[in-house]
């Protein structure tokens, strides 16, 4: 189980443009790494749009925003284009980073239990250490909450 102060687990995934992106590419910058369940769903769209609206503030704070879900590269490409998302979206269909960060968990919805991504945000410092773990975040306030911490 990950804890604040630990080194962020390494991963390399494909972004919405088909390029390989590693967490280590961002040493020297703060990283806002947020995991979300699915492109184009109401909560995930509101969360992504909130990060997009505040993107210039994240840039001023030397922070990179990265969203990860198990959606395909083409799904991410369409999602980013539809909502004009300026930040990195990574595709994790094999659940590599999702498992490494412990966000694949049991979820209950309408009395049914299933496994899925629990909406979680990690703040990672310039040295690659986790400085804050925000579990079960609210889509509408996540971006503002992260900016308050930064």
Backbone as a ProteinNet text record, in pm:
[ID]
protein_1_A
[PRIMARY]
XXXXXXXXXXXXXXXXXXXXXXXXXXXXXXXXXXXXXXXXXXXXXXXXXXXXXXXXXXXXXXXXXXXXXXXXXXXXXXXXXXXXXXXXXXXXXXXXXXXXXXXXXXXXXXXXXXXXXXXXXXXXXXXXXXXXXXXXXXXXXXXXXXXXXX
[TERTIARY]
83.9	0	88	57.7	137.2	103.9	206.8	189.8	262.9	220.3	287.9	433.1	524.2	666.5	737.5	662.5	721.7	755.3	847.8	879.3	757.7	719.6	608.3	648.8	562.7	595.8	620.3	721.1	757.3	657	632	550.2	582.1	552	558.4	431.3	354.1	227	219.4	120.1	100.9	1.3	34.6	-55.8	-156	-242.4	-348.8	-295.7	-166.3	-105.1	-20	-22	54.8	199.5	238.4	376.8	392	508.1	536.6	571.1	511.2	534.2	567.7	676.5	716.6	703.8	671.4	663	799.4	907.1	1042	1074	996	1016	995.2	928.2	887.4	963.5	1076.8	1159.5	1199.5	1194	1221.3	1094.7	980.4	850.1	758.6	658.2	553.6	460.1	405.6	313.6	181.7	73	-61.8	-107	-107	-140.4	-278.4	-375.2	-509.9	-561.8	-619.7	-677.9	-829	-891.3	-1036.4	-1094.2	-1223.4	-1282.8	-1298.4	-1355.2	-1389	-1409	-1352.5	-1372.7	-1521.7	-1559.1	-1693.4	-1807.9	-1778.8	-1885.9	-1904.2	-2020.6	-2045.5	-1940.8	-1910.3	-1813.9	-1673.5	-1631.1	-1495.1	-1481	-1586.7	-1583.7	-1574.5	-1653.5	-1647.8	-1509.7	-1452	-1318.9	-1214.1	-1216.2	-1119.5	-1135	-1258.6	-1282.3	-1237	-1250.2	-1202.1	-1049.3	-980.6	-834.5	-796.8	-873.1	-845.1	-862.8	-969.4	-996.7	-886.6	-827.1	-724	-582.9	-570.8	-441.3	-330.6	-361.6	-257.9	-206.6	-293.8	-249.7	-155.3	-182.7	-92.3	43.6	41.8	167.6	247.5	179.3	248.7	313.7	257.6	312	411	456	552.2	499.3	368.9	306.2	251.7	274.5	222.8	99.1	-5.9	-128.1	-132.3	-152.6	-161.9	-285.5	-373.3	-489.4	-468.5	-505.8	-490.2	-622	-661.4	-772.3	-737.7	-823.2	-795.5	-852.7	-905.8	-958	-846	-885.3	-789.4	-730.4	-622.3	-558.7	-658.3	-734.3	-829.3	-942.6	-984.7	-1086.6	-1033.2	-907.7	-845.7	-832.8	-795.4	-778.1	-911.1	-1019	-1151.1	-1197.3	-1174.8	-1213.4	-1141	-1009	-929.2	-972.1	-1000.5	-1041.7	-1179.5	-1272	-1409.2	-1416.1	-1332.4	-1337.5	-1216.1	-1131.9	-1015.6	-926.3	-889.4	-808.2	-660.2	-592.4	-454.4	-348.7	-390.3	-293.3	-281.1	-192.5	-159.7	-266.7	-313.8	-401.2	-328	-316.2	-245.9	-342.4	-319.9	-401.6	-335	-411.7	-356.9	-448.8	-468.7	-560.2	-512.9	-382.3	-327.6	-324.8	-370.1	-378.9	-242.3	-136.8	-0.3	10.9	-15.4	-6.6	-123.9	-240.4	-359.4	-335.1	-273	-239.5	-124.1	-20.9	95.5	56.3	-44.4	-88.4	-205.8	-247.9	-348.8	-488.7	-523.2	-654.5	-757.4	-719.2	-812.5	-872.1	-996.1	-1056.6	-1201.4	-1254.1	-1394.1	-1481.7	-1583.4	-1676	-1818.5	-1904.1	-2045.8	-2128	-2216.4	-2303.6	-2439.5	-2541.7	-2677.8	-2687.2	-2614.8	-2619.5	-2533.3	-2469.7	-2381.2	-2236.2	-2158	-2016.5	-1936.4	-1839.1	-1751.9	-1615.6	-1519.4	-1386.3	-1376.3	-1307	-1289.7	-1192.7	-1168.6	-1077.7	-1151.1	-1091.8	-1143.9	-1076	-1155.7	-1106.1	-1008.7	-880.4	-774.7	-673.6	-623.4	-521.5	-397.5	-281.4	-152.6	-76.6	-20.7	68.5	210.2	292.7	429.7	523.9	626.5	718.4	825.6	911.5	1014.5	1114.4	1126	1218.7	1150.5	1021.4	950.8	888.4	873.1	811.2	665.7	582	441.1	430	373.4	358.4	214.4	118.8	-21.3	-98.7	-181.1	-271.7	-413.5	-491.7	-630.3	-721.3	-786.6	-871.1	-1015.9	-1084.3	-1227.7	-1260.9	-1185.6	-1202.3	-1333.3	-1379.3	-1500.6	-1460.6	-1524.8	-1486.6	-1491.3	-1590.4	-1609.3	-1508.4	-1450.6	-1360.5	-1216.5	-1188	-1054.2	-945.5	-964.6	-862.6	-836.5	-942.3	-927.3	-860.2	-895.4	-832.5	-683.3	-645.5	-503.8	-429.9	-488.5	-424.2	-404.9	-500.9	-486.5	-365.1	-341.3	-227.1	-95.7	-94.8	27.9	63
-119.2	0	125	217.4	339.3	434.6	505.6	605.2	732.2	842.7	969.5	957.7	1014.4	1007	899.1	802.5	694.3	743.3	673.2	698.1	657.3	741.2	708.6	590.9	488.9	375.7	418.8	358.2	389.6	324	388.6	329.8	399.6	331.7	388.7	345.3	444.2	418.2	502.8	475	547.6	661.1	780.4	894.9	898.5	999.8	1011.4	1030.3	1067.8	1087.2	967.8	860	741.2	743.7	845.3	855.8	788.7	726.6	666.4	775.8	767.3	864.8	787.7	827.2	766.6	870.1	825.6	918.2	984	911	965.3	1081.3	1097.3	1209.6	1343.7	1342.2	1467.2	1498.2	1429.7	1465.8	1611.7	1688.1	1831.2	1914.6	1848	1916.3	1846.3	1918.4	1855.6	1783.6	1671.6	1596.1	1577.1	1611.8	1582.8	1461.9	1345.6	1220.4	1177.5	1185.4	1148.1	1029.7	935.7	816	832.5	797.9	814.3	692.5	665	542.2	535.3	639.7	622.9	756.5	764.5	882.3	902.9	1029.7	1068.4	1026.8	1001.7	979.8	1111.1	1135.9	1268.5	1314.7	1230.5	1270.9	1289.8	1197.9	1205.9	1326.4	1358.9	1476	1604.1	1613.2	1732.5	1746.8	1635.3	1639.1	1685.9	1628.8	1665.5	1811.9	1857.7	1997	2093.6	2054.2	2138.4	2149.8	2038.4	2044.7	2130.6	2118.8	2198.2	2347.1	2382.6	2524.5	2585.7	2505.3	2555.6	2526.8	2478.1	2430.8	2536.2	2660.7	2764.6	2785.9	2768.9	2781.2	2667.6	2547.5	2435.2	2462.1	2514.5	2546.8	2651	2752.8	2855.6	2796.5	2688	2623.5	2512.1	2510.1	2410.6	2268.6	2250.2	2118.9	2066.3	1938.4	1868.6	1791.6	1795	1719.5	1598.4	1480	1355.6	1280	1247.2	1164.5	1024.9	923.2	783.7	709.7	636.8	542	422.5	320.1	202.4	214.7	333	355.9	348.4	324.7	313	449.4	444.5	565.8	644.9	577.6	649.6	711.1	645.7	702.9	831	825.5	944.1	1057.7	1022	1123.3	1196.5	1120.4	1180.1	1261	1209.4	1276.7	1411.1	1410.4	1533.1	1634.3	1586.3	1675.9	1736	1653.6	1697.1	1806.1	1793.7	1888	1980.7	1979.3	2067	2053.3	1929.3	1902	1921.9	2014.6	2048.2	1961.6	1871.7	1793.9	1651.6	1574.7	1440	1341.1	1258.6	1146.6	1018.9	925.4	800.6	683.2	591.5	472	356.7	290.6	180.9	57.8	1.3	-112.5	-237.8	-249.8	-366.2	-342.6	-226.1	-189.3	-183.5	-154.8	-149.3	-44.5	81.8	189	181.7	143.1	134.2	38.2	-76.3	-170.3	-116.7	-60.9	-11.1	95.9	175.2	282.5	239.4	114.3	59.3	116.1	161.5	223.6	129.6	5	-95.2	-163.1	-131.1	-175.7	-218.5	-283.2	-323.4	-199	-192.1	-78.7	-132.3	-57.7	-95.1	13.1	-30.8	61.8	-4.1	59.5	7.7	-135.8	-161.9	-292.7	-399.3	-366.3	-462.9	-431	-536	-520.3	-555	-470.2	-496.3	-435.4	-471.1	-412.4	-295.4	-190	-75.5	24.5	130.9	236.8	327	343.7	437.3	571.4	674.4	808.2	855.4	866.4	898.9	991.8	1087.6	1181	1172.7	1167.2	1164.9	1291.8	1358.8	1471.8	1421.5	1443.6	1392.2	1511.4	1514	1629.2	1615.5	1715.6	1722.6	1607.2	1542.1	1428.9	1294.4	1296.8	1173.5	1105.5	1178.8	1122	1167.3	1076.9	1109.1	1200.2	1319.4	1410.8	1416.8	1372.5	1373.1	1269.2	1190.3	1095.4	1139.8	1164.6	1208.9	1097.7	1028.1	914	956.2	881.9	903.1	1051.8	1118.3	1262.5	1294.5	1415.7	1463	1526.8	1486.9	1537.5	1689.8	1752.1	1896.2	1981	1926.3	2007.4	1958.8	1847.7	1790.1	1887	1952.5	2044	2158.9	2217.6	2330.3	2282.8	2164.7	2110.9	2090.3	2040.2	2017.6	2151.5	2250.4	2382.4	2441.2	2422.3	2470.8	2408.1	2279.8	2210.5	2256.6	2277	2321	2462.8
0	0	0	-86.4	-95.9	18.5	62.1	167	126.7	187	162.1	207.9	128.4	156.9	77	25.8	-54.1	-194.6	-258.1	-399.1	-482.7	-577.5	-667	-756.1	-768.7	-855	-1000.3	-1060.4	-1198.9	-1294.2	-1406.8	-1512.5	-1643.1	-1752	-1886.3	-1957.4	-2002.4	-2070.4	-2197	-2279.3	-2404.9	-2382.9	-2436.6	-2422.4	-2537.9	-2535.2	-2634.6	-2776.9	-2789.8	-2921.8	-2963.8	-2883	-2916.7	-2871.2	-2792.6	-2744.8	-2608.5	-2586.1	-2455.9	-2355	-2237.8	-2131.4	-2003.7	-1937.5	-1810.2	-1700.2	-1581.5	-1467.5	-1444.9	-1472.9	-1452.4	-1547.3	-1653.8	-1747.4	-1677.6	-1562.1	-1498.3	-1369.6	-1347.8	-1232.7	-1248.3	-1138.7	-1145.1	-1152.9	-1170.8	-1170.9	-1071.3	-1026	-945.3	-1043.2	-999	-1083.7	-1009.4	-1076.5	-1028	-1109.2	-1044.6	-1111.5	-1064.8	-1156	-1112.7	-1192.9	-1120.2	-1178.5	-1179.6	-1291.2	-1302.6	-1374.8	-1352.1	-1406.7	-1558.9	-1623.9	-1765.3	-1837	-1957.5	-2043.1	-2070.5	-2086.4	-2131	-2038.7	-1912.5	-1815.6	-1740.5	-1681.8	-1623	-1520.4	-1422	-1318.8	-1374	-1458.5	-1514.6	-1607.5	-1678.6	-1766.2	-1683.5	-1576.4	-1490.5	-1426.8	-1383.8	-1322.3	-1424.5	-1543.5	-1647.9	-1687.6	-1702.3	-1741.1	-1631.3	-1505.3	-1394.5	-1399.5	-1427.7	-1442	-1563.1	-1672.2	-1792.1	-1764.2	-1692.2	-1661.2	-1575.5	-1488.8	-1397	-1447.7	-1570.7	-1621.8	-1614.6	-1648.5	-1645.4	-1502.9	-1402.9	-1263.3	-1226.1	-1275	-1250	-1314.6	-1437	-1505.3	-1427.5	-1373.3	-1294.1	-1169.8	-1119.9	-1000.2	-1036.9	-1163.6	-1212.4	-1192.8	-1217.7	-1199.6	-1331.6	-1355.5	-1472	-1428.6	-1508.2	-1479.1	-1571.5	-1510.3	-1586.4	-1539.4	-1633.1	-1603	-1657.8	-1578.8	-1621.3	-1602.1	-1706.6	-1696.2	-1784	-1780.1	-1862.8	-2003.8	-2036.5	-2170.8	-2275.6	-2399.2	-2509.5	-2547.8	-2622.6	-2673.7	-2758.7	-2844.9	-2930.9	-2849.1	-2742.3	-2654.6	-2590	-2542.5	-2481.8	-2583.3	-2705.3	-2809.8	-2834.8	-2846.7	-2870	-2749.1	-2628.5	-2504.3	-2493.2	-2517.9	-2508.4	-2613.9	-2734.1	-2842.3	-2814.2	-2769.5	-2744.2	-2637.6	-2532.3	-2420.7	-2413.7	-2519.3	-2527.1	-2403	-2372.4	-2254.1	-2288.2	-2218.5	-2253.6	-2185.2	-2097.8	-2020.3	-2074.4	-2013.7	-2058.7	-2011.6	-2104.2	-2069.9	-2109.4	-2015.1	-2041.1	-2038.4	-2131.9	-2144.6	-2069.8	-1982.2	-1901.6	-1908.3	-2029.8	-2044	-1970.2	-1949.3	-1877.8	-1726.5	-1682.4	-1540.2	-1470.8	-1546.9	-1491.6	-1381.2	-1413.8	-1313.8	-1216.7	-1267	-1182.5	-1065.2	-1092.8	-984.8	-899.6	-964.7	-889.9	-788.2	-820.9	-730.6	-641.4	-653.6	-563.9	-580.3	-700.6	-719.4	-783.4	-814.1	-864.8	-742.3	-712.4	-587.2	-609.5	-507.1	-509.9	-495.9	-579.6	-576	-567.7	-500.8	-493.4	-563.1	-652.8	-723.4	-739.5	-688	-695.9	-642.1	-533.7	-470.5	-535.4	-645.8	-713.1	-680.1	-663.2	-633.5	-758.9	-790.9	-905.7	-877.1	-959.2	-946.9	-1044.7	-1003.4	-1091.1	-1032.5	-1106.3	-1063.3	-964.7	-847.8	-749.1	-774.8	-793.1	-826.5	-717.5	-753.2	-657	-722.7	-646	-696.5	-608.9	-674.7	-606.3	-642.9	-542.7	-567.4	-546.3	-645.9	-644.8	-655.8	-570.2	-571.2	-679	-684.9	-789.6	-783.6	-667.9	-651.7	-679.7	-711.2	-741.9	-622	-511.4	-391	-379.4	-330.3	-309.2	-187.3	-206.4	-92.9	-42.7	-125.2	-81.7	-161.3	-88.2	-151.7	-117.4	-220.1	-202.5	-254.5	-163.1	-199.4	-218.7	-306.8	-332.2	-346.9	-432.7	-452.1	-522.4	-503.7	-570.2	-703.4	-812.8	-944.9	-955.7	-891.2	-908.2	-831.1	-724.9	-641.2	-642.7	-708.6	-705.3	-751.3	-865.5	-918.2	-821	-767.2	-672.1	-544	-496.3	-375.2	-395.7	-512.4	-544.2	-548.9	-613.6	-620.3	-480.4	-390.6	-253	-185.6	-211.4	-150.5	-213.1	-344.8	-413.1	-370.9
[MASK]
++++++++++++++++++++++++++++++++++++++++++++++++++++++++++++++++++++++++++++++++++++++++++++++++++++++++++++++++++++++++++++++++++++++++++++++++++++++

